[in-house]
């Protein structure tokens, strides 16, 4: 195992910085995901860890060694590329062994290591095939095998699942995570897909415009976003952001006369609430097939501790997904507010619902888009 430490890493291209003062630690034996939209600097960061790009400033340490100025071959890292980079004229066996042969490692050890990797990845019956005879998932396993057989303590992956369909991505997520845990490797994984990040990572480094927005565990990234960007990037649908105004010393949704949002700090400019934390409060349209129109909805007069007041919301649309529906609403001047409702909710555009959420699920952001503590 080997920890990775990035110390104030910057990569400058002409007058633009691809990344700026990026600093974080990947604990030994952990799975860290670099997450963010295209152009945020995640692949540049990975390539600098691998030694494929040189930082303008800052240092990189792997396993306690300063490797900033070392070539890739001296860093003891394996890498899986987005394109798989398999040799079409070589068999699966030869593709997996290629790196060992180039590095002139002892040939007597080849078969033992090949058998181990083929067993781990289920490739034993495919060793004599060419890449063109494999499915996308099988090609991905071969690329993984070529990385794993090196027995390097660090494995780097650059969007390795982006060429696969949704079902294969789901299967390969489980396989990669299980492989990392079984081999106890230190893994750094680049993706723009927040589902991959949340389901696989021990630690997520969320990047935007070359800087770190938040470096945290998946559960804290979801439950305690540090910025508006983090709040909106994580979650499907993402967190709702409702613009706030001060009216008579109370904070209310902009474009409404209230009710006031409880515990809102005076510096708050936006309120964040996730779709799954919003419920329909009476009066409200019930999901199709409900036996009792008012059951379980909770009138404002009967609110329990921690429950916020009901806010009138105008329906903009409903998307039905089988187990639940996503209702899109507007509260005052804030539109596109998503609400996750169990079952199939029948509500027409223009209809008024009343929305309610518990104060413990409120998030507040100031004018600089930074998270605030509740008042």
LOSE-676688 format. One record per residue (C-alpha): chain; residue number from 1; x, y, z. Coordinates in nm, 2 decimals, decimal comma. Layout:
{c: A&k: NUM&px: X&py: Y&pz: Z}
...
//
This chain:
{c: A&k: 1&px: 0,00&py: 0,00&pz: 0,00}
{c: A&k: 2&px: 0,11&py: 0,36&pz: -0,07}
{c: A&k: 3&px: -0,05&py: 0,69&pz: 0,03}
{c: A&k: 4&px: -0,05&py: 0,98&pz: -0,23}
{c: A&k: 5&px: 0,00&py: 1,34&pz: -0,12}
{c: A&k: 6&px: -0,06&py: 1,63&pz: -0,35}
{c: A&k: 7&px: 0,09&py: 1,95&pz: -0,22}
{c: A&k: 8&px: -0,03&py: 2,28&pz: -0,37}
{c: A&k: 9&px: -0,02&py: 2,14&pz: -0,73}
{c: A&k: 10&px: -0,06&py: 2,39&pz: -1,02}
{c: A&k: 11&px: -0,06&py: 2,33&pz: -1,39}
{c: A&k: 12&px: -0,04&py: 2,64&pz: -1,61}
{c: A&k: 13&px: -0,10&py: 2,64&pz: -1,98}
{c: A&k: 14&px: -0,01&py: 2,98&pz: -2,13}
{c: A&k: 15&px: -0,24&py: 3,23&pz: -1,95}
{c: A&k: 16&px: -0,48&py: 2,97&pz: -1,81}
{c: A&k: 17&px: -0,44&py: 2,74&pz: -1,52}
{c: A&k: 18&px: -0,58&py: 2,38&pz: -1,57}
{c: A&k: 19&px: -0,55&py: 2,33&pz: -1,19}
{c: A&k: 20&px: -0,45&py: 2,58&pz: -0,92}
{c: A&k: 21&px: -0,31&py: 2,50&pz: -0,58}
{c: A&k: 22&px: -0,47&py: 2,16&pz: -0,55}
{c: A&k: 23&px: -0,39&py: 1,98&pz: -0,23}
{c: A&k: 24&px: -0,53&py: 1,66&pz: -0,09}
{c: A&k: 25&px: -0,42&py: 1,32&pz: 0,05}
{c: A&k: 26&px: -0,52&py: 0,97&pz: -0,07}
{c: A&k: 27&px: -0,48&py: 0,74&pz: 0,23}
{c: A&k: 28&px: -0,31&py: 0,41&pz: 0,16}
{c: A&k: 29&px: -0,54&py: 0,13&pz: 0,05}
{c: A&k: 30&px: -0,83&py: 0,37&pz: -0,01}
{c: A&k: 31&px: -1,05&py: 0,45&pz: -0,31}
{c: A&k: 32&px: -1,05&py: 0,82&pz: -0,40}
{c: A&k: 33&px: -1,26&py: 0,96&pz: -0,69}
{c: A&k: 34&px: -1,18&py: 1,29&pz: -0,87}
{c: A&k: 35&px: -1,52&py: 1,42&pz: -0,97}
{c: A&k: 36&px: -1,63&py: 1,72&pz: -1,17}
{c: A&k: 37&px: -1,76&py: 1,84&pz: -1,51}
{c: A&k: 38&px: -1,56&py: 1,84&pz: -1,83}
{c: A&k: 39&px: -1,26&py: 2,08&pz: -1,82}
{c: A&k: 40&px: -1,24&py: 2,10&pz: -1,43}
{c: A&k: 41&px: -0,89&py: 1,96&pz: -1,42}
{c: A&k: 42&px: -0,95&py: 1,60&pz: -1,29}
{c: A&k: 43&px: -0,77&py: 1,42&pz: -1,58}
{c: A&k: 44&px: -0,49&py: 1,67&pz: -1,56}
{c: A&k: 45&px: -0,45&py: 1,59&pz: -1,19}
{c: A&k: 46&px: -0,45&py: 1,22&pz: -1,26}
{c: A&k: 47&px: -0,19&py: 1,25&pz: -1,54}
{c: A&k: 48&px: 0,04&py: 1,45&pz: -1,31}
{c: A&k: 49&px: 0,02&py: 1,17&pz: -1,05}
{c: A&k: 50&px: 0,11&py: 0,92&pz: -1,32}
{c: A&k: 51&px: 0,40&py: 1,14&pz: -1,44}
{c: A&k: 52&px: 0,25&py: 1,19&pz: -1,79}
{c: A&k: 53&px: 0,23&py: 1,56&pz: -1,73}
{c: A&k: 54&px: 0,46&py: 1,79&pz: -1,53}
{c: A&k: 55&px: 0,33&py: 2,03&pz: -1,27}
{c: A&k: 56&px: 0,41&py: 2,40&pz: -1,30}
{c: A&k: 57&px: 0,45&py: 2,41&pz: -0,93}
{c: A&k: 58&px: 0,38&py: 2,19&pz: -0,62}
{c: A&k: 59&px: 0,50&py: 1,85&pz: -0,52}
{c: A&k: 60&px: 0,37&py: 1,49&pz: -0,55}
{c: A&k: 61&px: 0,45&py: 1,22&pz: -0,29}
{c: A&k: 62&px: 0,37&py: 0,85&pz: -0,34}
{c: A&k: 63&px: 0,45&py: 0,61&pz: -0,05}
{c: A&k: 64&px: 0,65&py: 0,87&pz: 0,12}
{c: A&k: 65&px: 0,87&py: 0,94&pz: -0,18}
{c: A&k: 66&px: 0,88&py: 1,27&pz: -0,37}
{c: A&k: 67&px: 0,81&py: 1,15&pz: -0,72}
{c: A&k: 68&px: 0,75&py: 1,50&pz: -0,88}
{c: A&k: 69&px: 1,05&py: 1,48&pz: -1,10}
{c: A&k: 70&px: 1,05&py: 1,10&pz: -1,16}
{c: A&k: 71&px: 0,94&py: 0,95&pz: -1,50}
{c: A&k: 72&px: 0,63&py: 0,73&pz: -1,50}
{c: A&k: 73&px: 0,83&py: 0,40&pz: -1,49}
{c: A&k: 74&px: 0,99&py: 0,50&pz: -1,16}
{c: A&k: 75&px: 0,67&py: 0,58&pz: -0,98}
{c: A&k: 76&px: 0,53&py: 0,22&pz: -0,93}
{c: A&k: 77&px: 0,18&py: 0,31&pz: -1,05}
{c: A&k: 78&px: -0,05&py: 0,13&pz: -1,29}
{c: A&k: 79&px: -0,30&py: 0,31&pz: -1,52}
{c: A&k: 80&px: -0,62&py: 0,22&pz: -1,70}
{c: A&k: 81&px: -0,71&py: 0,46&pz: -1,98}
{c: A&k: 82&px: -1,05&py: 0,56&pz: -2,11}
{c: A&k: 83&px: -0,98&py: 0,40&pz: -2,45}
{c: A&k: 84&px: -0,85&py: 0,07&pz: -2,29}
{c: A&k: 85&px: -0,55&py: 0,09&pz: -2,53}
{c: A&k: 86&px: -0,55&py: -0,28&pz: -2,62}
{c: A&k: 87&px: -0,32&py: -0,41&pz: -2,90}
{c: A&k: 88&px: -0,57&py: -0,55&pz: -3,16}
{c: A&k: 89&px: -0,31&py: -0,80&pz: -3,30}
{c: A&k: 90&px: -0,23&py: -0,95&pz: -2,96}
{c: A&k: 91&px: -0,43&py: -1,21&pz: -2,77}
{c: A&k: 92&px: -0,58&py: -1,14&pz: -2,43}
{c: A&k: 93&px: -0,29&py: -1,33&pz: -2,27}
{c: A&k: 94&px: -0,03&py: -1,12&pz: -2,46}
{c: A&k: 95&px: -0,21&py: -0,79&pz: -2,39}
{c: A&k: 96&px: -0,21&py: -0,87&pz: -2,01}
{c: A&k: 97&px: 0,16&py: -0,98&pz: -2,01}
{c: A&k: 98&px: 0,28&py: -0,69&pz: -2,24}
{c: A&k: 99&px: 0,39&py: -0,46&pz: -1,96}
{c: A&k: 100&px: 0,58&py: -0,74&pz: -1,78}
{c: A&k: 101&px: 0,78&py: -0,82&pz: -2,09}
{c: A&k: 102&px: 0,86&py: -0,45&pz: -2,17}
{c: A&k: 103&px: 0,99&py: -0,41&pz: -1,81}
{c: A&k: 104&px: 1,19&py: -0,74&pz: -1,86}
{c: A&k: 105&px: 1,05&py: -0,88&pz: -1,54}
{c: A&k: 106&px: 1,14&py: -1,25&pz: -1,46}
{c: A&k: 107&px: 0,96&py: -1,48&pz: -1,72}
{c: A&k: 108&px: 0,94&py: -1,76&pz: -1,46}
{c: A&k: 109&px: 0,68&py: -1,56&pz: -1,27}
{c: A&k: 110&px: 0,45&py: -1,48&pz: -1,57}
{c: A&k: 111&px: 0,23&py: -1,78&pz: -1,54}
{c: A&k: 112&px: 0,16&py: -1,75&pz: -1,17}
{c: A&k: 113&px: 0,07&py: -1,38&pz: -1,21}
{c: A&k: 114&px: -0,14&py: -1,44&pz: -1,52}
{c: A&k: 115&px: -0,34&py: -1,72&pz: -1,35}
{c: A&k: 116&px: -0,40&py: -1,50&pz: -1,05}
{c: A&k: 117&px: -0,53&py: -1,21&pz: -1,26}
{c: A&k: 118&px: -0,73&py: -1,42&pz: -1,49}
{c: A&k: 119&px: -0,90&py: -1,59&pz: -1,19}
{c: A&k: 120&px: -0,97&py: -1,25&pz: -1,03}
{c: A&k: 121&px: -1,13&py: -1,11&pz: -1,34}
{c: A&k: 122&px: -1,29&py: -1,42&pz: -1,49}
{c: A&k: 123&px: -1,07&py: -1,41&pz: -1,81}
{c: A&k: 124&px: -0,94&py: -1,77&pz: -1,80}
{c: A&k: 125&px: -1,16&py: -1,88&pz: -2,10}
{c: A&k: 126&px: -1,07&py: -1,57&pz: -2,30}
{c: A&k: 127&px: -0,69&py: -1,57&pz: -2,30}
{c: A&k: 128&px: -0,65&py: -1,69&pz: -2,66}
{c: A&k: 129&px: -0,90&py: -1,44&pz: -2,81}
{c: A&k: 130&px: -0,82&py: -1,11&pz: -2,98}
{c: A&k: 131&px: -0,98&py: -0,78&pz: -2,85}
{c: A&k: 132&px: -1,21&py: -0,77&pz: -3,15}
{c: A&k: 133&px: -1,37&py: -1,09&pz: -3,03}
{c: A&k: 134&px: -1,46&py: -0,95&pz: -2,69}
{c: A&k: 135&px: -1,75&py: -0,74&pz: -2,56}
{c: A&k: 136&px: -1,70&py: -0,40&pz: -2,41}
{c: A&k: 137&px: -1,71&py: -0,53&pz: -2,06}
{c: A&k: 138&px: -1,46&py: -0,80&pz: -2,14}
{c: A&k: 139&px: -1,22&py: -0,55&pz: -2,30}
{c: A&k: 140&px: -1,25&py: -0,34&pz: -1,98}
{c: A&k: 141&px: -1,15&py: -0,65&pz: -1,78}
{c: A&k: 142&px: -0,84&py: -0,71&pz: -2,00}
{c: A&k: 143&px: -0,73&py: -0,34&pz: -1,94}
{c: A&k: 144&px: -0,78&py: -0,39&pz: -1,57}
{c: A&k: 145&px: -0,59&py: -0,72&pz: -1,58}
{c: A&k: 146&px: -0,29&py: -0,55&pz: -1,75}
{c: A&k: 147&px: -0,29&py: -0,29&pz: -1,47}
{c: A&k: 148&px: -0,33&py: -0,54&pz: -1,19}
{c: A&k: 149&px: -0,07&py: -0,79&pz: -1,31}
{c: A&k: 150&px: 0,20&py: -0,52&pz: -1,25}
{c: A&k: 151&px: 0,14&py: -0,56&pz: -0,88}
{c: A&k: 152&px: 0,19&py: -0,18&pz: -0,84}
{c: A&k: 153&px: 0,06&py: -0,05&pz: -0,51}
{c: A&k: 154&px: -0,12&py: 0,24&pz: -0,68}
{c: A&k: 155&px: -0,38&py: 0,21&pz: -0,97}
{c: A&k: 156&px: -0,50&py: 0,52&pz: -1,16}
{c: A&k: 157&px: -0,82&py: 0,51&pz: -1,37}
{c: A&k: 158&px: -0,93&py: 0,78&pz: -1,62}
{c: A&k: 159&px: -1,30&py: 0,74&pz: -1,69}
{c: A&k: 160&px: -1,27&py: 0,37&pz: -1,76}
{c: A&k: 161&px: -1,65&py: 0,30&pz: -1,79}
{c: A&k: 162&px: -1,75&py: 0,59&pz: -2,02}
{c: A&k: 163&px: -1,76&py: 0,36&pz: -2,33}
{c: A&k: 164&px: -2,00&py: 0,11&pz: -2,17}
{c: A&k: 165&px: -2,38&py: 0,10&pz: -2,16}
{c: A&k: 166&px: -2,56&py: 0,16&pz: -1,84}
{c: A&k: 167&px: -2,60&py: -0,20&pz: -1,74}
{c: A&k: 168&px: -2,24&py: -0,28&pz: -1,79}
{c: A&k: 169&px: -2,13&py: 0,03&pz: -1,61}
{c: A&k: 170&px: -2,33&py: -0,08&pz: -1,31}
{c: A&k: 171&px: -2,17&py: -0,43&pz: -1,31}
{c: A&k: 172&px: -1,82&py: -0,30&pz: -1,36}
{c: A&k: 173&px: -1,86&py: -0,05&pz: -1,08}
{c: A&k: 174&px: -1,91&py: -0,34&pz: -0,84}
{c: A&k: 175&px: -1,63&py: -0,54&pz: -0,99}
{c: A&k: 176&px: -1,37&py: -0,26&pz: -0,97}
{c: A&k: 177&px: -1,46&py: -0,17&pz: -0,61}
{c: A&k: 178&px: -1,45&py: -0,54&pz: -0,51}
{c: A&k: 179&px: -1,11&py: -0,58&pz: -0,69}
{c: A&k: 180&px: -0,97&py: -0,27&pz: -0,51}
{c: A&k: 181&px: -1,08&py: -0,40&pz: -0,17}
{c: A&k: 182&px: -0,96&py: -0,75&pz: -0,24}
{c: A&k: 183&px: -0,61&py: -0,64&pz: -0,35}
{c: A&k: 184&px: -0,60&py: -0,35&pz: -0,09}
{c: A&k: 185&px: -0,47&py: -0,12&pz: -0,36}
{c: A&k: 186&px: -0,46&py: 0,26&pz: -0,34}
{c: A&k: 187&px: -0,69&py: 0,37&pz: -0,62}
{c: A&k: 188&px: -0,75&py: 0,71&pz: -0,78}
{c: A&k: 189&px: -1,05&py: 0,72&pz: -1,02}
{c: A&k: 190&px: -1,16&py: 1,00&pz: -1,25}
{c: A&k: 191&px: -1,52&py: 1,04&pz: -1,35}
{c: A&k: 192&px: -1,78&py: 1,30&pz: -1,43}
{c: A&k: 193&px: -2,06&py: 1,07&pz: -1,31}
{c: A&k: 194&px: -2,16&py: 1,14&pz: -0,96}
{c: A&k: 195&px: -2,34&py: 0,80&pz: -0,93}
{c: A&k: 196&px: -2,00&py: 0,63&pz: -0,98}
{c: A&k: 197&px: -1,84&py: 0,86&pz: -0,73}
{c: A&k: 198&px: -2,10&py: 0,81&pz: -0,46}
{c: A&k: 199&px: -2,13&py: 0,43&pz: -0,50}
{c: A&k: 200&px: -1,76&py: 0,35&pz: -0,51}
{c: A&k: 201&px: -1,55&py: 0,60&pz: -0,32}
{c: A&k: 202&px: -1,41&py: 0,63&pz: 0,03}
{c: A&k: 203&px: -1,33&py: 0,99&pz: -0,05}
{c: A&k: 204&px: -1,45&py: 1,23&pz: -0,33}
{c: A&k: 205&px: -1,25&py: 1,53&pz: -0,45}
{c: A&k: 206&px: -1,50&py: 1,75&pz: -0,62}
{c: A&k: 207&px: -1,33&py: 1,99&pz: -0,87}
{c: A&k: 208&px: -1,45&py: 2,30&pz: -1,05}
{c: A&k: 209&px: -1,25&py: 2,53&pz: -1,28}
{c: A&k: 210&px: -0,92&py: 2,38&pz: -1,16}
{c: A&k: 211&px: -0,98&py: 2,42&pz: -0,78}
{c: A&k: 212&px: -1,13&py: 2,19&pz: -0,51}
{c: A&k: 213&px: -1,49&py: 2,27&pz: -0,42}
{c: A&k: 214&px: -1,50&py: 2,00&pz: -0,15}
{c: A&k: 215&px: -1,30&py: 1,70&pz: -0,05}
{c: A&k: 216&px: -1,50&py: 1,47&pz: 0,17}
{c: A&k: 217&px: -1,66&py: 1,13&pz: 0,22}
{c: A&k: 218&px: -1,97&py: 1,06&pz: -0,01}
{c: A&k: 219&px: -2,21&py: 1,08&pz: 0,28}
{c: A&k: 220&px: -2,08&py: 1,42&pz: 0,40}
{c: A&k: 221&px: -2,07&py: 1,55&pz: 0,05}
{c: A&k: 222&px: -2,43&py: 1,47&pz: 0,01}
{c: A&k: 223&px: -2,55&py: 1,57&pz: 0,36}
{c: A&k: 224&px: -2,32&py: 1,87&pz: 0,42}
{c: A&k: 225&px: -2,23&py: 2,04&pz: 0,08}
{c: A&k: 226&px: -1,99&py: 2,32&pz: 0,14}
{c: A&k: 227&px: -2,10&py: 2,53&pz: -0,17}
{c: A&k: 228&px: -2,39&py: 2,57&pz: -0,40}
{c: A&k: 229&px: -2,20&py: 2,39&pz: -0,67}
{c: A&k: 230&px: -2,14&py: 2,09&pz: -0,45}
{c: A&k: 231&px: -2,51&py: 2,09&pz: -0,35}
{c: A&k: 232&px: -2,63&py: 2,10&pz: -0,72}
{c: A&k: 233&px: -2,37&py: 1,86&pz: -0,86}
{c: A&k: 234&px: -2,45&py: 1,57&pz: -0,61}
{c: A&k: 235&px: -2,79&py: 1,41&pz: -0,61}
{c: A&k: 236&px: -3,04&py: 1,30&pz: -0,87}
{c: A&k: 237&px: -3,23&py: 1,52&pz: -0,90}
{c: A&k: 238&px: -2,99&py: 1,77&pz: -0,75}
{c: A&k: 239&px: -3,06&py: 1,98&pz: -0,44}
{c: A&k: 240&px: -3,32&py: 2,25&pz: -0,49}
{c: A&k: 241&px: -3,21&py: 2,61&pz: -0,44}
{c: A&k: 242&px: -3,48&py: 2,86&pz: -0,34}
{c: A&k: 243&px: -3,39&py: 3,23&pz: -0,35}
{c: A&k: 244&px: -3,46&py: 3,42&pz: -0,02}
{c: A&k: 245&px: -3,56&py: 3,78&pz: 0,06}
{c: A&k: 246&px: -3,59&py: 3,96&pz: 0,39}
{c: A&k: 247&px: -3,94&py: 4,08&pz: 0,47}
{c: A&k: 248&px: -4,00&py: 4,25&pz: 0,80}
{c: A&k: 249&px: -3,69&py: 4,10&pz: 0,95}
{c: A&k: 250&px: -3,78&py: 3,74&pz: 0,84}
{c: A&k: 251&px: -3,64&py: 3,54&pz: 0,55}
{c: A&k: 252&px: -3,91&py: 3,43&pz: 0,31}
{c: A&k: 253&px: -3,89&py: 3,27&pz: -0,04}
{c: A&k: 254&px: -3,84&py: 3,55&pz: -0,29}
{c: A&k: 255&px: -4,16&py: 3,66&pz: -0,47}
{c: A&k: 256&px: -4,38&py: 3,55&pz: -0,18}
{c: A&k: 257&px: -4,51&py: 3,71&pz: 0,14}
{c: A&k: 258&px: -4,43&py: 3,40&pz: 0,35}
{c: A&k: 259&px: -4,44&py: 3,21&pz: 0,56}
{c: A&k: 260&px: -4,10&py: 3,27&pz: 0,70}
{c: A&k: 261&px: -3,83&py: 3,00&pz: 0,67}
{c: A&k: 262&px: -3,74&py: 2,90&pz: 1,02}
{c: A&k: 263&px: -3,37&py: 2,92&pz: 1,14}
{c: A&k: 264&px: -3,26&py: 3,11&pz: 0,83}
{c: A&k: 265&px: -2,96&py: 3,32&pz: 0,91}
{c: A&k: 266&px: -2,97&py: 3,69&pz: 0,81}
{c: A&k: 267&px: -2,69&py: 3,64&pz: 0,56}
{c: A&k: 268&px: -2,87&py: 3,36&pz: 0,38}
{c: A&k: 269&px: -2,95&py: 3,43&pz: 0,01}
{c: A&k: 270&px: -3,06&py: 3,08&pz: -0,09}
{c: A&k: 271&px: -3,22&py: 2,79&pz: 0,09}
{c: A&k: 272&px: -3,13&py: 2,43&pz: -0,02}
{c: A&k: 273&px: -3,36&py: 2,13&pz: 0,02}
{c: A&k: 274&px: -3,32&py: 1,79&pz: -0,15}
{c: A&k: 275&px: -3,62&py: 1,66&pz: -0,35}
{c: A&k: 276&px: -3,65&py: 1,35&pz: -0,13}
{c: A&k: 277&px: -3,68&py: 1,56&pz: 0,19}
{c: A&k: 278&px: -3,98&py: 1,76&pz: 0,07}
{c: A&k: 279&px: -4,33&py: 1,62&pz: 0,13}
{c: A&k: 280&px: -4,68&py: 1,73&pz: 0,03}
{c: A&k: 281&px: -4,87&py: 1,91&pz: 0,31}
{c: A&k: 282&px: -5,24&py: 1,96&pz: 0,32}
{c: A&k: 283&px: -5,41&py: 2,08&pz: 0,11}
{c: A&k: 284&px: -5,24&py: 1,87&pz: -0,15}
{c: A&k: 285&px: -5,31&py: 1,64&pz: -0,45}
{c: A&k: 286&px: -5,27&py: 1,28&pz: -0,35}
{c: A&k: 287&px: -5,10&py: 1,01&pz: -0,56}
{c: A&k: 288&px: -5,33&py: 0,80&pz: -0,78}
{c: A&k: 289&px: -5,49&py: 0,52&pz: -0,59}
{c: A&k: 290&px: -5,46&py: 0,67&pz: -0,24}
{c: A&k: 291&px: -5,74&py: 0,56&pz: -0,02}
{c: A&k: 292&px: -5,77&py: 0,88&pz: 0,20}
{c: A&k: 293&px: -5,72&py: 1,22&pz: 0,06}
{c: A&k: 294&px: -5,56&py: 1,37&pz: 0,37}
{c: A&k: 295&px: -5,39&py: 1,07&pz: 0,53}
{c: A&k: 296&px: -5,03&py: 1,13&pz: 0,63}
{c: A&k: 297&px: -5,00&py: 1,48&pz: 0,49}
{c: A&k: 298&px: -5,00&py: 1,68&pz: 0,82}
{c: A&k: 299&px: -5,18&py: 2,02&pz: 0,84}
{c: A&k: 300&px: -4,97&py: 2,32&pz: 0,93}
{c: A&k: 301&px: -5,16&py: 2,36&pz: 1,25}
{c: A&k: 302&px: -5,05&py: 2,01&pz: 1,36}
{c: A&k: 303&px: -4,68&py: 2,05&pz: 1,28}
{c: A&k: 304&px: -4,45&py: 1,86&pz: 1,51}
{c: A&k: 305&px: -4,11&py: 1,97&pz: 1,63}
{c: A&k: 306&px: -3,86&py: 2,05&pz: 1,35}
{c: A&k: 307&px: -4,13&py: 2,07&pz: 1,08}
{c: A&k: 308&px: -4,13&py: 2,38&pz: 0,87}
{c: A&k: 309&px: -4,44&py: 2,56&pz: 0,75}
{c: A&k: 310&px: -4,62&py: 2,47&pz: 0,42}
{c: A&k: 311&px: -4,52&py: 2,68&pz: 0,12}
{c: A&k: 312&px: -4,76&py: 2,72&pz: -0,18}
{c: A&k: 313&px: -4,60&py: 2,59&pz: -0,50}
{c: A&k: 314&px: -4,73&py: 2,60&pz: -0,85}
{c: A&k: 315&px: -4,69&py: 2,28&pz: -1,05}
{c: A&k: 316&px: -4,49&py: 2,30&pz: -1,37}
{c: A&k: 317&px: -4,48&py: 1,94&pz: -1,47}
{c: A&k: 318&px: -4,47&py: 1,57&pz: -1,34}
{c: A&k: 319&px: -4,24&py: 1,29&pz: -1,45}
{c: A&k: 320&px: -4,35&py: 0,94&pz: -1,36}
{c: A&k: 321&px: -4,07&py: 0,67&pz: -1,31}
{c: A&k: 322&px: -4,27&py: 0,38&pz: -1,17}
{c: A&k: 323&px: -4,18&py: 0,37&pz: -0,81}
{c: A&k: 324&px: -4,21&py: 0,74&pz: -0,77}
{c: A&k: 325&px: -4,28&py: 1,07&pz: -0,95}
{c: A&k: 326&px: -4,07&py: 1,39&pz: -0,98}
{c: A&k: 327&px: -4,29&py: 1,69&pz: -0,95}
{c: A&k: 328&px: -4,14&py: 2,02&pz: -1,07}
{c: A&k: 329&px: -4,28&py: 2,33&pz: -0,91}
{c: A&k: 330&px: -4,23&py: 2,70&pz: -0,87}
{c: A&k: 331&px: -4,22&py: 2,88&pz: -0,53}
{c: A&k: 332&px: -4,23&py: 3,25&pz: -0,58}
{c: A&k: 333&px: -3,96&py: 3,35&pz: -0,83}
{c: A&k: 334&px: -3,77&py: 3,02&pz: -0,78}
{c: A&k: 335&px: -3,87&py: 2,77&pz: -1,05}
{c: A&k: 336&px: -3,77&py: 2,41&pz: -1,13}
{c: A&k: 337&px: -3,81&py: 2,30&pz: -0,76}
{c: A&k: 338&px: -3,82&py: 1,92&pz: -0,77}
{c: A&k: 339&px: -4,02&py: 1,70&pz: -0,53}
{c: A&k: 340&px: -3,99&py: 1,32&pz: -0,51}
{c: A&k: 341&px: -4,33&py: 1,16&pz: -0,44}
{c: A&k: 342&px: -4,40&py: 0,79&pz: -0,40}
{c: A&k: 343&px: -4,62&py: 0,64&pz: -0,67}
{c: A&k: 344&px: -4,78&py: 0,83&pz: -0,96}
{c: A&k: 345&px: -4,89&py: 1,18&pz: -0,87}
{c: A&k: 346&px: -5,15&py: 1,32&pz: -1,10}
{c: A&k: 347&px: -5,12&py: 1,70&pz: -1,09}
{c: A&k: 348&px: -5,18&py: 1,94&pz: -1,38}
{c: A&k: 349&px: -4,95&py: 2,24&pz: -1,46}
{c: A&k: 350&px: -5,08&py: 2,54&pz: -1,28}
{c: A&k: 351&px: -5,22&py: 2,34&pz: -0,99}
{c: A&k: 352&px: -5,11&py: 2,46&pz: -0,64}
{c: A&k: 353&px: -4,95&py: 2,22&pz: -0,40}
{c: A&k: 354&px: -4,83&py: 2,29&pz: -0,05}
{c: A&k: 355&px: -4,48&py: 2,17&pz: 0,03}
{c: A&k: 356&px: -4,32&py: 2,11&pz: 0,36}
{c: A&k: 357&px: -3,98&py: 1,99&pz: 0,49}
{c: A&k: 358&px: -3,81&py: 1,94&pz: 0,83}
{c: A&k: 359&px: -3,57&py: 2,21&pz: 0,94}
{c: A&k: 360&px: -3,30&py: 1,95&pz: 0,99}
{c: A&k: 361&px: -3,29&py: 1,91&pz: 0,61}
{c: A&k: 362&px: -3,24&py: 2,28&pz: 0,54}
{c: A&k: 363&px: -2,92&py: 2,42&pz: 0,39}
{c: A&k: 364&px: -2,84&py: 2,79&pz: 0,36}
{c: A&k: 365&px: -2,59&py: 2,96&pz: 0,13}
{c: A&k: 366&px: -2,47&py: 3,32&pz: 0,14}
{c: A&k: 367&px: -2,41&py: 3,57&pz: -0,15}
{c: A&k: 368&px: -2,07&py: 3,40&pz: -0,22}
{c: A&k: 369&px: -2,24&py: 3,06&pz: -0,27}
{c: A&k: 370&px: -2,08&py: 2,93&pz: 0,05}
{c: A&k: 371&px: -2,27&py: 2,72&pz: 0,30}
{c: A&k: 372&px: -2,39&py: 2,88&pz: 0,63}
{c: A&k: 373&px: -2,49&py: 2,73&pz: 0,96}
{c: A&k: 374&px: -2,86&py: 2,76&pz: 1,05}
{c: A&k: 375&px: -2,95&py: 3,05&pz: 1,26}
//
